[in-house]
Amino acid sequence: MWLEFNQVDRIHKVWGRERGMHPYLNVGVHLARKWVPRLKWYICENNLVLSEEYPRRVLGHIFRVIRRVCTHQDFRRRIEGLDRKQRENFESCCKYFVDILRTHARPLVLRVDLYLEREAKTAARDGLLGQAEEKFIRNLREDRIIPDVIGYIVRREDSYDRGIHLHLMVIVDGAKHCKSYALAEIVKEYWIQECVGSPELASGFNCYLRKHQYLFAGIGHVHYADQGALTGVREAIRYLTLTDCHFLLPESFGKNLRKGQPPRQPKGKRRGAPRRFGNDVSVAEHILLGKGTNSQPTGHRRQ
């Protein structure tokens, strides 16, 4: 606990913004701000000297405050509301991806993080960059950034180091495209050059560069019966729907999680060759929705 409190000086830049913090972080920051300066007199090699009575007494007080605040009815109600929203968003986005798999057997998944820099960070907190975000989502939906987009999930987040930024999953027709890195670069550059307007005010990160670090990447082609790739998609969606951000954006910013419309289900016989594992998506439903399945895991190669 002391090691965590002792790192609170890394977020000195956000003093005065406590009201907008996540409830748990708000409690910790208030306590750290009050007690860390007093406890620093009892540090030896970056460890708190608990053989002294004063630091033991202070830590006991901190534990009691945390317990009292975090078990209060109002606090618990707020946390339960955030947890419920996270659960609902996760389930909704997983169902959305399964709906895409009903019409596209092997979609191509891109993941990109989009950031703001310098003066644009302050402008974003003042709500002045909504037009850039709206332009980006609208043109992505209308295939004006990259072609053959069949779905997307966008989450807006506010953190003390990055400020307001976007986490993005784009789903492209995998029957027509295979170059996930190149497409993600186009998306990133469009945000920088066309939406914000300058590489000095915006940046981005192509998550394909970190693909090898994920146990299950969920980037590239995702076959509807590939358990590994689907597990990667599930974990990516879990991250995209988190509500435990550093700061909770005000309601005036609108929805922080947005996604496309489910594709229309084709009527009559499906075009093209029959699916190797049948037309059902039971493996995807099992992994993404937690439904039971009798389908066997496949070793379908991930791209």
C-alpha positions in Angstrom: 0.0 0.0 0.0 2.8 2.4 0.9 4.5 1.8 -2.5 1.3 2.8 -4.3 0.8 5.9 -2.1 4.4 6.9 -2.6 3.9 7.0 -6.4 1.1 9.5 -6.2 3.4 12.4 -7.0 3.4 11.1 -10.6 -0.1 12.6 -11.0 0.5 16.0 -9.4 -0.6 17.5 -12.7 -4.2 16.5 -12.0 -4.6 18.3 -8.6 -7.9 20.1 -8.7 -9.6 17.5 -10.9 -10.5 15.1 -8.0 -14.2 15.5 -8.5 -14.0 13.9 -12.0 -11.8 11.0 -10.9 -13.0 7.4 -10.7 -14.4 6.9 -7.1 -11.7 4.5 -6.0 -8.9 6.7 -7.3 -10.5 9.8 -5.7 -10.4 8.2 -2.3 -6.8 7.1 -2.7 -5.6 10.5 -4.1 -7.2 12.4 -1.2 -5.6 10.2 1.4 -2.2 10.2 -0.3 -2.2 13.9 -0.7 -2.8 14.4 3.0 -0.6 11.7 4.5 2.3 11.0 2.2 4.1 14.2 3.0 3.9 13.4 6.8 5.0 9.8 6.3 8.0 10.6 4.2 9.9 11.3 7.4 9.6 7.6 8.2 11.1 6.1 5.0 14.2 3.9 4.8 15.3 2.7 1.3 11.8 3.5 -0.1 10.1 1.4 2.6 7.9 2.7 5.4 9.5 2.0 8.8 6.6 0.2 10.6 8.7 -0.2 13.8 7.8 3.4 14.6 4.4 4.0 16.3 3.3 7.0 14.2 3.4 5.4 10.7 1.5 2.3 12.2 -1.1 4.6 13.6 -1.5 6.5 10.4 -1.8 3.4 8.3 -4.5 2.1 10.7 -6.4 5.4 10.3 -6.1 5.1 6.4 -7.5 1.6 6.4 -10.4 2.7 8.6 -11.2 5.6 6.3 -11.0 3.5 3.2 -13.3 0.9 4.7 -15.8 3.5 5.9 -16.0 5.4 2.6 -16.0 2.4 0.3 -18.8 0.6 2.2 -21.0 3.7 2.3 -24.3 3.2 0.5 -23.8 6.1 -1.9 -20.3 5.0 -2.8 -21.4 1.4 -3.4 -24.3 2.5 -5.5 -22.0 4.5 -7.8 -19.6 1.6 -8.1 -22.4 -0.9 -8.9 -23.7 1.5 -11.6 -20.2 1.6 -13.2 -19.9 -2.2 -13.0 -23.4 -2.7 -14.5 -22.6 -0.4 -17.4 -19.3 -2.2 -18.1 -21.1 -5.6 -18.0 -23.9 -4.4 -20.3 -21.4 -2.8 -22.8 -19.3 -5.9 -22.8 -22.3 -8.2 -23.6 -23.7 -5.8 -26.2 -20.3 -5.6 -28.1 -19.8 -9.3 -27.9 -23.2 -9.9 -29.4 -22.4 -7.3 -32.1 -19.3 -9.2 -33.1 -21.2 -12.5 -33.2 -23.8 -10.9 -35.5 -21.0 -9.8 -37.8 -19.7 -13.4 -37.9 -23.2 -14.6 -39.1 -22.6 -12.8 -42.4 -18.8 -12.7 -42.6 -17.0 -15.9 -41.9 -13.5 -14.4 -41.6 -13.5 -10.7 -40.9 -10.3 -8.7 -40.6 -9.8 -6.9 -37.2 -7.8 -3.7 -36.8 -7.0 -2.0 -33.5 -5.7 1.5 -33.2 -5.3 4.0 -30.3 -5.8 7.7 -31.2 -4.4 10.5 -29.1 -4.3 14.2 -28.7 -1.2 16.3 -28.0 -0.3 19.7 -26.5 -3.0 22.3 -26.8 -5.5 19.8 -28.2 -5.6 18.0 -24.9 -6.9 21.0 -23.1 -9.3 21.7 -26.0 -10.7 18.2 -25.7 -11.4 18.5 -22.0 -13.3 21.7 -22.8 -15.4 19.7 -25.2 -14.0 21.6 -28.3 -12.9 18.5 -30.3 -16.3 16.8 -30.7 -16.4 17.7 -34.4 -13.1 15.9 -35.1 -14.4 12.8 -33.4 -17.8 12.9 -35.2 -16.1 13.4 -38.5 -13.8 10.4 -37.9 -16.7 8.1 -36.9 -18.9 9.2 -39.7 -16.3 8.8 -42.4 -15.2 5.5 -41.0 -18.8 4.3 -41.1 -19.2 5.5 -44.7 -16.0 3.9 -46.0 -14.4 7.2 -46.7 -11.2 6.3 -44.7 -10.8 2.7 -45.7 -13.1 0.5 -47.9 -15.4 -2.3 -46.9 -15.8 -1.5 -43.2 -18.4 -3.8 -41.7 -18.2 -2.8 -38.1 -16.5 -0.7 -35.5 -16.3 -0.1 -31.7 -14.9 3.2 -30.3 -14.3 4.0 -26.7 -13.5 7.5 -25.4 -11.3 7.5 -22.3 -9.6 10.2 -20.1 -6.4 9.4 -18.3 -4.0 11.6 -16.4 -1.1 11.1 -18.7 -2.8 10.7 -22.2 -5.8 13.0 -21.6 -8.9 12.3 -23.6 -8.1 9.6 -26.3 -9.9 6.9 -28.3 -9.5 3.2 -28.4 -10.7 1.7 -31.7 -11.6 -1.7 -33.1 -12.4 -1.7 -36.8 -13.8 -4.8 -38.5 -13.2 -5.0 -42.3 -14.4 -7.5 -44.9 -11.8 -10.2 -44.7 -12.7 -11.7 -48.0 -11.5 -8.5 -49.7 -8.6 -7.5 -47.4 -5.7 -9.1 -45.6 -3.2 -6.2 -44.8 -4.3 -5.3 -41.3 -1.2 -3.3 -40.5 -1.4 -1.1 -43.6 -5.1 -0.5 -43.1 -4.6 0.5 -39.5 -1.9 2.9 -40.5 -4.3 4.6 -42.9 -6.9 4.9 -40.1 -4.3 6.4 -37.7 -3.0 8.9 -40.3 -6.6 10.0 -41.2 -7.2 10.9 -37.6 -4.0 12.9 -37.4 -4.1 14.7 -40.7 -7.7 15.0 -41.6 -9.6 15.1 -38.3 -7.3 17.0 -35.9 -5.1 18.5 -38.7 -1.5 18.3 -37.4 1.0 15.7 -36.2 1.9 18.2 -33.5 -1.6 18.0 -32.1 -2.5 14.4 -32.6 -0.8 11.0 -32.7 -1.8 7.3 -32.7 -0.6 3.8 -32.1 -1.1 0.8 -34.4 -1.8 -2.1 -32.0 -0.5 -4.5 -34.7 3.0 -3.6 -33.6 2.2 -5.1 -30.2 0.5 -8.2 -31.6 3.3 -10.6 -30.5 2.9 -9.5 -26.9 -0.7 -10.8 -26.6 -1.4 -14.4 -25.7 -4.4 -14.2 -28.0 -4.1 -11.2 -30.3 -7.5 -10.9 -31.9 -5.9 -8.8 -34.6 -5.9 -9.8 -38.3 -8.2 -12.4 -39.7 -10.6 -13.9 -37.2 -12.3 -17.1 -38.4 -15.7 -17.8 -36.9 -14.6 -21.2 -35.6 -11.0 -20.2 -34.4 -11.1 -20.3 -30.6 -7.7 -18.6 -30.2 -8.6 -15.6 -32.4 -12.1 -15.3 -30.8 -10.6 -15.4 -27.3 -8.4 -12.5 -28.4 -11.4 -10.6 -29.7 -13.2 -11.2 -26.4 -10.3 -9.8 -24.4 -10.0 -6.8 -26.7 -13.7 -6.1 -26.2 -13.3 -6.5 -22.4 -10.6 -3.8 -22.5 -12.7 -1.6 -24.8 -15.7 -1.7 -22.4 -13.8 -1.0 -19.1 -15.2 1.8 -16.9 -12.4 2.0 -14.4 -10.6 4.9 -16.2 -8.7 7.5 -14.3 -11.4 10.1 -15.0 -15.1 9.8 -15.7 -16.2 12.1 -18.5 -19.2 14.3 -17.8 -22.6 13.4 -19.4 -22.3 16.5 -21.6 -19.7 14.6 -23.7 -22.3 12.0 -24.7 -21.7 8.3 -25.1 -18.2 7.2 -24.4 -18.7 3.8 -26.1 -20.1 3.7 -29.7 -20.4 0.9 -32.2 -21.8 0.3 -35.6 -25.2 -1.2 -36.5 -25.4 -5.1 -36.8 -25.2 -6.2 -40.5 -28.4 -7.2 -42.1 -28.9 -11.0 -42.2 -29.2 -12.3 -45.7 -32.5 -13.8 -46.8 -32.7 -17.2 -48.4 -29.6 -19.2 -49.3 -26.2 -17.8 -48.4 -24.0 -16.9 -51.4 -20.6 -18.5 -51.9 -19.2 -21.9 -50.9 -20.7 -23.6 -47.8 -18.9 -22.9 -44.5 -16.5 -25.8 -43.6 -17.9 -26.0 -40.1 -21.5 -25.3 -40.9 -23.5 -22.1 -40.8 -23.8 -21.8 -37.1 -21.6 -19.6 -34.9 -21.8 -21.8 -31.8 -18.1 -21.6 -31.1 -18.2 -17.8 -31.2 -21.3 -17.8 -29.0 -19.6 -20.0 -26.5 -16.5 -17.8 -26.3 -18.0 -14.4 -26.6 -21.4 -14.9 -25.0 -20.8 -17.8 -22.7 -23.3 -20.0 -24.3 -22.9 -23.8 -24.3 -21.7 -25.5 -27.4 -21.1 -29.0 -28.7 -18.7 -27.8 -31.3 -15.1 -29.0 -31.1 -12.3 -26.5 -30.8 -10.5 -26.0 -34.1 -6.9 -25.3 -34.9 -7.7 -22.9 -37.7 -4.6 -20.9 -38.3 -4.7 -17.3 -37.2 -3.3 -14.6 -39.5 
